[in-house]
Amino acid sequence: MGQVKIYGLRERLNSIKRQLSDIVHGCVVEALVFPEDKRAHRFFPLEREDFFWPAGRTDAYTIIEIGLIEGRSVAAKKRLIRLLLDRINAELGISQQDIEICLTESPPHNWGFRGMHGDEVKLNYRIDI
């Protein structure tokens, strides 16, 4: 299971939502072997007065947070981050300096979906990759 939150400046983020969602999903499918039909993305376009970013970043500054059920290898998570950085840069022209990614993992029993606790659900994909 994975949940994606993407934050950015409204004037920049709104015009690229679909393309960015497709890039993120493709990276998650490739790096974490997610099924194609597992996409849960939310966008948070922020007004300039509600979004502060570090020095050295531009208006394209984008934060991607991905919540995951724990169990993936360090190699799989690093591959996901590398794919995201490279593809977002190549396909959207956003500098890697302007992209921040945070993967947050929690145990299956901390999740609830399909009317059950995450540790009770039989997933149709592997987590231990």
PEZINOR-V576761 format. One record per residue. N is the residue number from 1. PSI is psi in degrees with one decimal (NA if undefined). OMEGA is omega in radians with two decimals (none if undefined). Layout:
n | psi | omega
N | PSI | OMEGA
N | PSI | OMEGA
//
This chain:
n | psi | omega
1 | 143.4 | 3.11
2 | 140.7 | 3.09
3 | 131.1 | -3.09
4 | 131.5 | 3.03
5 | 133.0 | -3.12
6 | 124.4 | -3.10
7 | 141.8 | 3.07
8 | 174.3 | 3.10
9 | 126.8 | -3.04
10 | -49.3 | -3.05
11 | -22.9 | 3.11
12 | -42.9 | -2.99
13 | -39.8 | -3.06
14 | -35.2 | -3.07
15 | -12.2 | -3.08
16 | 9.2 | -3.04
17 | -53.9 | -3.06
18 | -45.9 | -3.13
19 | -41.3 | 3.12
20 | -40.7 | 3.09
21 | -42.9 | 3.13
22 | -40.8 | 3.11
23 | -49.7 | -3.14
24 | -46.1 | -3.12
25 | -43.8 | 3.12
26 | -39.7 | 3.12
27 | -42.2 | 3.14
28 | -42.8 | 3.11
29 | -44.6 | -3.10
30 | -49.4 | -3.02
31 | -37.4 | -3.06
32 | 5.0 | 3.12
33 | 43.8 | 3.07
34 | 148.8 | 3.01
35 | 148.8 | -3.14
36 | -31.1 | -3.06
37 | 8.8 | 3.14
38 | 87.0 | 3.11
39 | 118.3 | 3.09
40 | 89.2 | -3.08
41 | 139.1 | 3.05
42 | 137.3 | -3.14
43 | 140.3 | 3.13
44 | 82.0 | 3.08
45 | 124.3 | -3.02
46 | 146.1 | 3.02
47 | 154.1 | -3.11
48 | -39.1 | -3.11
49 | -9.3 | -3.14
50 | 4.9 | -3.03
51 | 113.2 | 3.13
52 | 140.8 | 3.14
53 | 161.0 | -3.07
54 | 157.4 | 3.05
55 | 147.9 | 3.11
56 | 1.0 | 3.10
57 | 165.7 | -3.13
58 | -174.2 | 3.09
59 | -14.6 | 3.12
60 | -1.8 | -3.12
61 | 126.7 | -3.05
62 | 133.8 | 3.10
63 | 130.4 | 3.11
64 | 120.1 | 3.08
65 | 128.7 | -3.14
66 | 117.2 | 3.07
67 | 130.8 | -3.07
68 | 150.6 | 2.89
69 | 132.8 | -3.08
70 | 154.5 | 3.06
71 | -14.2 | 3.13
72 | 151.0 | 3.12
73 | 159.8 | 3.06
74 | -40.7 | -3.13
75 | -42.6 | 3.14
76 | -41.5 | -3.13
77 | -39.6 | 3.10
78 | -35.8 | 3.09
79 | -41.9 | 3.11
80 | -48.2 | -3.13
81 | -45.0 | 3.14
82 | -45.3 | 3.11
83 | -44.5 | 3.14
84 | -49.5 | -3.13
85 | -46.9 | -3.08
86 | -46.0 | -3.06
87 | -38.4 | 3.09
88 | -41.1 | 3.10
89 | -49.0 | -3.07
90 | -40.6 | -3.02
91 | -26.7 | -3.11
92 | -7.8 | 3.12
93 | 17.1 | 3.09
94 | 124.6 | -3.14
95 | 142.8 | 3.08
96 | -25.4 | 3.06
97 | -26.0 | -3.10
98 | 6.4 | -3.12
99 | 125.6 | 3.02
100 | 135.0 | -3.08
101 | 134.7 | 3.05
102 | 122.1 | 3.03
103 | 129.0 | 3.11
104 | 125.8 | -3.13
105 | 146.7 | 3.01
106 | 155.1 | -3.09
107 | 154.6 | -3.10
108 | -34.5 | -3.11
109 | -11.7 | 3.07
110 | -1.6 | -3.13
111 | 151.4 | 3.02
112 | 121.8 | 3.10
113 | 157.6 | -3.07
114 | 28.5 | 3.10
115 | 12.7 | -3.09
116 | 169.5 | 2.97
117 | 148.5 | -3.10
118 | -29.8 | 3.14
119 | -1.3 | 3.10
120 | -13.1 | -3.07
121 | 135.2 | 3.05
122 | 107.3 | -3.13
123 | 151.9 | 3.11
124 | 22.7 | 3.08
125 | 160.3 | -3.11
126 | 147.2 | 3.05
127 | -28.9 | -3.06
128 | 68.6 | 3.14
129 | NA | none
//
